[in-house]
């Protein structure tokens, strides 16, 4: 497994997160082939990193439901 430097990425809160402190998901769009995702309430825990194509399929499936 290779390390990914995320020290300079820009995180944005998901539009599905609410403003009351719950379900706060952040996504970084700075990597063309990878999509880092983290919990904004605890960013020190790190991020899960998904392949961009897999993330696109996931988002499309969520939007369908």
Long-range contacts (C-beta under 8 A, 24 or more apart in sequence): 4-31, 4-34, 4-36, 4-49, 6-36, 6-47, 9-36, 11-38, 11-40, 11-43, 13-40, 16-62
